Every structure is written in structure tokens, then in C-alpha cells.
Amino acid sequence: MENQALKEIISGGVFEGDVKFMELMKNHTSLKIGGPADIFVIPRDVLSLSKMRMHLRKNRIPLFPLGGGTNILVRDGGIEGVVVSLRYLRKIKALKEDDEDVHLFAETGAPLQGLINLSKEKGYSGLEGLAGIPGTLGGAICGNSGAFGYEMKDVLVSVEIMDAGGEIETLKATEIAFGYRSSGIPQNALLLSADIKLRKDKTEAVSARIENFLKIKREKQPLWERSAGCVFKNPTGVSAGKLIDEAGCKGMRMGDVEVSAIHGNFFINKGNSKASDFIALMEAVAGKVTKRFGVVLETEIKIVGRDSV
């Protein structure tokens, strides 16, 4: 479909927001890897998003929701159709509270660490273990982010979603089948906001836990490097990083992608890397682990897009 036709569909006379054509996804991912999206949009409000979804559905144009781009590998051919970012939808406010708990309304385009920082300032407990995890709240919910015994599902009361037709509904957290780094959010749904319940605690106690978890992560993870976080899920009872290390994979390299010397489950873009190199390195590392331990590693990062434009 021609760009002009796409532009008319996206605008629909009511769309407010940013629209870019053939936008390189490497500009929107923590790995700094990825080919162009046919069209990249950032709606300024929910009404614009709803109208856009209806137009896209009517014209059978695929839509891909992008969070913070932190746990994703976009192939070199980019993404077909429309990529939508909700980065303008980032409000966080208290809904209600009592002596023990507080309910927060948070839009899913809000940075997860913005929520962590608020909990640190106010003494709200329940998210401390997620300190240092990049990306948006929406991505954290969809992937059920967690660390140190904390998981997103444990603080969720409900979420608001938009279906493919632009209709909005509320799902209770108990209706969503959360798993390890996964959720049962319908695949074609866009997450709009969440009701999050946190416990009230002493500010200094919450702050101390957050700082302790951050200290541990800084010592064991290359947080300052260009990565997508953990590449593989941890098999039951063992760390994927430990298996990768003991299989002799640290320092392995394909093109400009290298297995971190600090944490084997982090692959680093050391230059102008291609997605094809990243995937080749994943396959080589997984193969060595299987050969050494008989364990088949399952991918944690999301690989999307086409091989060529």
C-alpha cells in the first residue's frame, strides 16, 4: 500500500500524534538493532489510538505494539504494517488509599522505573525487586517481569485493554493466566492502563531494599551495555547464565554481537550489529549448552519482523 493511502488511514481525520514512515527500529530498541517499520506512530490520546485501530482493522493492516524496546530483537527487514508506541500515555496517580495500602492508576506507556522511583519516594512496597529493569509498564505486565521473588502479577488488581476493533474493556488480574515471563493478555489487545496495589511501608525501608537489589544487579549484569536483557529463560532450578558460562560461551562473537563476559545470558551489541548475527549467536550458544548439558534453552527475548524489506 502506498504511503499516502497509509497516511489517510492512520489520520482518519481524528488522529493526533506523531507519524513516521520507514522509521528504523534500531532507534527504538535498547539493542540498537532493527530494520524499518513501514509506519511508526505515537498517538497522543486514547481516542486517536481507538480510531486508528478501527481503520487498520478495516484495511487489514497489521499492528505491532512496542513498549520500551528493551526485551526485543527486530529482524533486519524491519516490521510490516504499523508499529505503535504508547510513550505519550504515561500518567501515574493514586486512585485510593488507606492506612495499609494504596491503589495506583498507571498508564502503560509510563517507564517502569518511574513507578519504582515513585514507590521509593512514597514508601510503597511490592515492586522493589523490579528496580533496574528497563522498559515500560506495559511491557513489564505483558512479560510478567520479575526478580528477587517479585513479579508484576503480584501487585496487579486489573488492567484496561483495547481490542482490535478499538473497544475498551477491563480485565481482573485473576482472569489473566500469568506464567514465568509471560501473561495471558489477549495477543491482539493493547494494554492501556493498570490498577496496581502496593503496601505502605517506611520510606527508608523501601529505599534500602531497592538500593540493595540495584547494587546486586550492577555487580552481576552489564546494565550499561547495549543489550536486550536476558536472552534465554532460566530452566527449572538452574540459571541460564550459569549454563552458558560453564559451556564455555562467554566471549563468543558473531559479527558485532558478543556474549557478555560479566553475565553469559546477556548478548551485547559492540558496534553496528545485525539481527542475523544476533540470531546466529543465539543458535550457537544454545547448541553448545544442549551438547554439554542436554538442556534446550528457551528464548526469553521476543524476536519479531521480517528477514528483508
N, C-alpha and C positions, 0 to 999 in steps of 0.2 A: 504494500500500500504506500502511496506517495506521502511524503512528509506533510504536504498541505492538507490532505484528507485526514491524516492523523491529528493534525493541529486542530482541525474543526471538531473532531470527535472529542478530543480532550477538553477543549474550551466549552463547547456546548452552550455558549452564551452565559454561563454562570460560574465557570471555573476561575478561582483566584489562587494564584500561587506561581511557582517557578516551573518553567518547561524548557528542557534542553534536548537536542537531538544528537544522536551518535556520541553520547557522553561516555567517556572512558570510565569503566567501573574501578580501575585501579586508583582513581581519585576518591573513591568512596569506600575502600576496604583497608583494613589495618595491615594486610599483607602487601598492599600497593601492587596488586596483580589483577588483571582482568580486562577483557576487551570491551567494546562499546555496547551500551544499551541502545536499542532503537530509539527509545524516548525515555527521558528521566524526568519525573515530576515530583514536586514538593507542594502539596496542597496546603493552603493557609487555614482551612477550616473543614469541619466535618461535612458541611453541605456540599462544598466543592468536591470532596472525596466521593460522596454518595452519587452525585450527578455523573462524575467521571466513570465510576464503576458501572453505572447503568449503560452509558454509551459504549464502554468497552465490551460489555456482555452482549449488547445488541449487535455489535460488529465482529464478535468472536475474536477479539484481540486479547492475547494472554497478558496477565498482570502478575508481576512478582514483587512482593513486599520486601523492602530492605530495612533492617534495623540499623545498628551502628556499623555493620560491615566487619565485625570483629571475629566471627566464627564461621567464615565463609570463604570459599575459593571459587572465583568466577573464571570459567574457561576463556581461552584466548579469543574465541569468536564472539564473546560478549553474550548479551541476553536478548532474546526475541521479544518484541512487544513493548510493554510499558513496565518500567521499574518505578515503584512509588516509595518515597521516603516520608515518614511522618515526623520529621525533626522539628516542625513548627508546632506540633501538638505535644507540649511538654509541661503543662501545668501540674503542680503538686499542691494540695491544700488539705487541711484537716476537715473531715466530714462530721465527726462526733468523737467525744472522749469522755471518760470517767476517771476515777481515781487510779484504775489499774491499766486500762487500755486506751489506745487511740486508733481510729479508723482514718486512713488517708485515701483521698481520691488522687490518683496519679494517671496522667495521660501517658500512653505507651511510647511516645517519642522522647520522653524525658530520659536523660542519661541515667543509667543505673547508679552511678557513683554520686549523682546529685541527690538521689534518695538516701544513699548511705551517709552522705555528709549531713543531710537534714536530721537523720536519726542520731548521728553523733552529737550534733548541736543541742538537740532537744532531749536526749536520753531515752530514745525509743529503741527497744531491743527486739531482735528477731532476724536481723539482716547482717549481723556483724561478720559472719564467715564469707559473705559475698564481697567484702572490701577488696578492691583491686581488680575485680572482674570488669572489663570494659564493655562498651555497647549500651544499648537502650533497654528500658524496662520491658518493652515488648519482646525483644529477643531473649531476654532472661526468662520471661514467662514461657515462651514457646519451647525453649530448650531446657526448662526447669533447671536453671543454673544453680550450682551449689558448691560448697566446700566446707571442710571442717565440721561436718554434721549439720550444716544449714542448707535448706533448699527453698526455692521460691514458693513451691506448693504449700509450704508450712505456714505462710503468712497471708495467703490469698483467701479472700472471702468470696469474691465474684469478679468476673471480667465482662466488659462490654465489647461485643464484636459486630462487624458489619459483614453481611453475606454478599455473594456475587451480584445480587440484584440491588445492592445499596441499602438494604433494610438492616436495622439495628436491633439487636437483642442482647439480653443479659444471661450469662451462664453462671451458675453457682460453682464454686471450686470443687464441690463434692460431685458435680456432674461431669468433671473433666478427668480423663484417665491419665494421670501423670505417671511417668516412669523415670528411669535413670537417664537424665539429659534428654528427656522427651516429654511431650504432652499430647493430650487428645484433642487439642484445639482443631476444629474442622480445617482441612487443608486449604479450602478456598476462602476462609474467613480472614478478615483484617482485624487485629486487636486494636481497640481504640483507647480503653482505659481499664483501670483495676481498682477495686476496693481492697486495701491492704490493712490488716490488723496487726499492730505491734504492741508490745508490752511496755509499760512505763518503768524506767529504772533510773538509777543515779547517772547523771551525765558523765561523771568521771569513770564509772564502771563500764559503760558502753564504749566510751572513747578508748579506754585501756584495752578492751578486747579487740577493737578494730585495729589499733596500732600494733598489737601483738601479731594478729593474723597478717597484716601487711608486712611486718618485719620478716616473718617466715617465708612469705611469697617472694620478697625481694632477694632473699638468700638462695632460694631454690629455683626461681623461674626468671628467664631473661625478659622481664617486663618492658625494658627499654628498646628491645629489638622489634623489627617488623615481622610479626608472626600472626597467626590466626588462633593462638591459644593451643590447647591440646589437640593433636591431630587424631588420636585414637582414643576410644573409650577404654576405661580400665576393665580388664577381665575380672571375673568374680575372684575376690581375695588377693589380687595382686595388682601392682602398679604397671601400666603400660610402659611408662618411662623406664622403670627398672628392667623390664624385659628387653627393651630396645638397647639399653646400656649394656646389659650382660650378653647380648647377642653381638656386641662389638660394632654398633651402628653409629655411635657418636662421632661427629665429624664427617660422616658420609655426605657426598655432594653430587648434585645433578645441576649442571649449568650454574646459576647463581643461587640455588636453594641448598641450604646446609642444615643437617641435624645439629641442634644446639649442643655445645659442649657442656652447658650447665644443666639442661633438662632434655633428655632424649625424646620426649614427646612434643617438643616444640621444634618446628622447622622454620628457619629464618631466611628471609629474602635479603641476601647480602649485596644485591645490585639491581639489575634490571631483569628480574626473573620472569619466566613464562610459566603459565599454569601447567603446560605439558611437562615441564621439568619437575614441578612440584608433585604431580601425579606419578611420574616415573619414580621419584624418590620414595613416595609412599609405598608403591608396589615393591620396590627393592627392600625396604626396611621390613615391611610385613612378611615378605618371603623369608628373610633371614630369621625373624622371630619364630615363624612356623617351623622352619627347618631345625632350629635349635631346641625349641620347647614344645612343638606340636600344638601351639596356641594360634588360633586365627584371630587377628586383631580386627575389631570393628571400627569403622570410621566414625569420628565424632564431628568433625567439621562438615559443613554442608557444601557439596560440590554442585555447582549449577552452571547453566549456559550451554553454548554450542562450541564445537571444536573450531569452526571457522565461520566468518561472516558470510 
